[in-house]
Amino acid sequence: MIENNYKITIGSDPEVFIESNNEIVSAIGLIPGTKNEPHPITDKGHFIQTDNIAMEFNIPPCNNEDEFVENINYVKEYLDTIAKSFGCELSKKSSDEINPIHLIDPQAQEFGCEPDFNPYTKSVNEKPEIETNLRCVGGHIHIGYPNPSVERSENIVKAFDIFVTLPALLKDNDERRRELYGKAGAFRFKEPWGVECRALSNFWIHSDEDMRWVYQQTIKAVHCVLNNEHEELFKQYSERVVEAINTNNKELAKELLSVIFTEEEILIN
C-alpha cells in the first residue's frame, strides 16, 4: 500500500447510469436527493442524488486506500439494490446516446450546474452544448491536502493529468465523454480543503483494482507537487499530455508514459 506522507485525503462524487435490457434509462425519481440537497444515507458523509438522468453519490474524505475502496463499494451496493428493485442494474458505460423517451424530464436537459476551470489556459471551461442525446458520467476525485493555495491546487491538477488522466486513457474504453466533459485539467477549487479533479470518467469505480490504482496514482501526483518535483515534468511534458488527453490519443499516451515512467511506477495492466 502506498505511503500517504502528508495526511492527504481522497474523496469522490461518481455518477453512474442505470440500465434495463442493455439500454440506459433515466434514474430521475428513483432515488431522493438533488445537487442542492443531496440525500444522506449515513451520518458519516455518504450522500446520493440524481444528476441529469444518472445516479450520483458522494463519499467522505478517505485517509487510506482500503477506506476509499470500502466507501465506494458501500454506496454502489446501496444504489444497485435500489436499481434492482426497479428491474434495472448499474451500468458500466461512461457515455451513450440515450433514447429520447428517457430525456423528457426537464432535469435531463440540465448540464453543468457550476463551471469548472482550466489551469493551462487560466480560464473557465464552457458548458457543453445541450442539443444532443449524448449523456456521460464522471468519476471526479477530491483531494484534501495541507495548507492549500490556488497555485498549489493548479499544480496538483496538472500533476493529476500526468499521473492519472494520461495513463487512464489506456484503461478507459470510453470514446465519447470528452465531447462534453473531462478535458485535460478540468477542475474546481474546493475551499478550504483542496481541489476537485474532474477529468476522469467513472470507469474506475467498477473494480477494486482500478479504485486502488486511482487512489495510488493520485497520492503520487500530490506528493510530486508537495515535494516540489513537478516543474521539470510540466516543462517537458504538459503540452503533449494535454494533447493526448483531449484527443483521446492512446498511442501518444503510450509514447509519453514510456519516457516519463517505468512500467512499475505506472502500474498499467
N, C-alpha and C positions, 0 to 999 in steps of 0.2 A: 504494500500500500504506500502511495506517495506521501512524503512528509509535507505537512502544512505548517510552514515555519513562521508565518505571520498572522496566525489566527484569522485566516481568510474564511469567510462564509460563502457558500454557494447555494443559491435557490433557483427556482424556475417557475414559469407560468405557462406550461404547454397547452396547446389546443389539440383537439383530436376529433376527427369526423366519426360519425356512426354510419353503418351501412346495413342494408337489408337485401338479401339475394344479390350480393355483389354490387349494389347500387348505393351510392352515398345519398342519404336522406337528411332532412333537417332535424336538428335536436331542439329547435325552438319550442318551448312549452313543456319539455320532458324533464327538465331539472330547474330548480329555483336559482336565483342569483342573476345579477346583471353586472356590467362593467362598473357602474357607480355603486352598486350594493351587492358585492359578492356574498354568497351564502356560506357561512361557516359549517363544516361538518365535524369539526373537533374544536376543542379550546386551545389547540397547540399551533394554529396557524394554517390549517388546511381549509381551503375555500373552493367552491365551484360556482360556475356561472355559464351562461351561453355567450358566444361571441360570433356574430353573423349566424351561420347555421351550425356551427361547431360547438362542442363542449370545451370549456376551458377550466383549468384548475390551477391553484396556487399551493405551493408547499412552503413550510417555514424555512428560514435560513439554516443550512446544514454545516456542521463543523468537521465532518469527515465523510469519506466515500460510502461507507456502509449506510450511514444515516440518509444520505442523498438517495441511494437506490431504494431503501425501505420506504421513504416518503413518497417517491414517485409511484412505486408499486401499490402502496396503500390506496392512493386516490384513484389510480387506474382500475383497481379491482372494485372499488366503490362505484365508479361510473359504469363499468362493464356490467355489474349487477343490475343497475337501472336500465341500461340499454337492452339487456336480455329480457327484462320484464315487458318491454315494448316490441319484442320479436326482432331486435337488432343486435349488433355487436360493434365493438370498437374497430375502426378501420386502420389499416397501416398505410393508407395513402396520404401523401402530403399535399397533393393538389389534384383537381379533376374538374372537368366540365360537368356542371350539375344540371339535371333535368329541371326545366323552368317551373315545373309544378311544385318543386321544393323551395322556390325563391319568391313566392308570392308575398309572404310576410314582409312588411317594411324593414324589419331588422335584417333581413337577408340582403338588403341593399346598403347597409351601413358598413363603411370601410374606414379603418384608421382613425380611431376616436381621438388620438393625440398624435402630434407629429413626432418623428424621430429624426436623428441628426447624422451627419457625415463628418467624421474627424479629418478626412483627407481634404475636403473642399471647404470645411468650416461653414456648412450651410445646412438648411433644413431640407430633408427629403420630401419631395412632392408626394401627395396622396395618390394612390393608384386610380386609374380610370374605373368607373363602376359599370360601364355599359358592356358587360361581359358576363357569361355564366361560369367563368373560371373562378374557383374558390380555392384557398390554400390555408394551411395551418402551420404554425411555427412552434419552435421549442426554445424560447428565449432563456438566456442564462443571466441570473442576477448575482453580482459579485459585491460582497462587502469586504472592505479592507481598511487598514489603519490610516488615519489622517487623510481622508480623500480630498482631492483637489480637481479642478477642471482639467488641468494639464495631465495629471497622472491618470485620470479616468480615460481621457482620449488616447493616451499611450497604451493603456490596458486593452482598449478596444482594438487598436492596431495589432498588438501582440496576439490577441484572441484570433484575429484573422489568420495570422501566420501559424499559430499552434493548433487551432481548432477548425476554423471555417475552411481553410485551404485543404487540409487532409480529409475533411469531411466530404469533399467532392468525390472522393474515391469510395466512400461508404454509403452515400445517399443516392438512391436510384431516381429520385425525383428530377424531372427535367423542366418543369414549368413554373414553380413557385416564384422564381426571381423575376418573372414577368410582372409580378405585383409587389412582392416584398422580399427583403433579405439580401439586398445588395451589400457589397463589402462595406464594413464599417458601420452599418446601421446600429444605432444605439440611443439610449436615453440616459441622462443623468438621473441618479436616484439619491437625492439629498435626504438625510445627511450621511448615508452609509456607503455609497459607492456608485455602481453603474450597471445598466442592463444592456447586454449584448444581444442583438436581435437578428443576426444573420442566419442562424440555423433553422431548418425545418424541424419537424418533430420526429425525424427518422430514428433518432437515438433512444426514444422512450420505449421502444418495443422489444428491447433485450437488455438484460442486466449487463452484459459485456459492453454494449455501446454506452449505457449510462455511466459505467465506470470509466470508460475511455474519455468521455466528455468531461467528467469530473477531473480526471488526472491531467488532461491537456489544458484545462482551464487553470488549474493550480500552477502548472508550468508557465503559462502565459503571464499570470500575475507576478510570479517570482521573477521572471525575466525583467519586468519593469521595476519592481521594488528593489531588485539587486542592481539596477542601472546597467543592464546588459542589452538594452533594446535599440540604442541609437544606430549602431552599425548595421543591425538587422534591417531596420527600417530604410536606411540609406541605400542598402544594396538590393533589397527585395520587394519593398512595399508596392511599388508601381506595378510590377508584374504580378504580384499576389492579387491585387485589386482586379487586374485584367482577367486572370484565371477565374476568380470567383464570379465576377459579373457576367462573364461569357460562358460559365459552366464548362470551362476548358480543362478536361481531365488530363489530357496529355501534357499541357503546360503545368498543371498541378504536380504531376509525377516528376517532371523535369526539375521544378523548383524544390520539391521535397527531397530529391536525391542529392541536392547540393547543400540544403540547409540543415538536414538532419541525417543521422544514421537510422537504419531500419529499427534498431532497438529503441531509439529516442521517440519515434513517432508511433510505433505500435500499430501500424496498419495491417489488418488481416484480410 
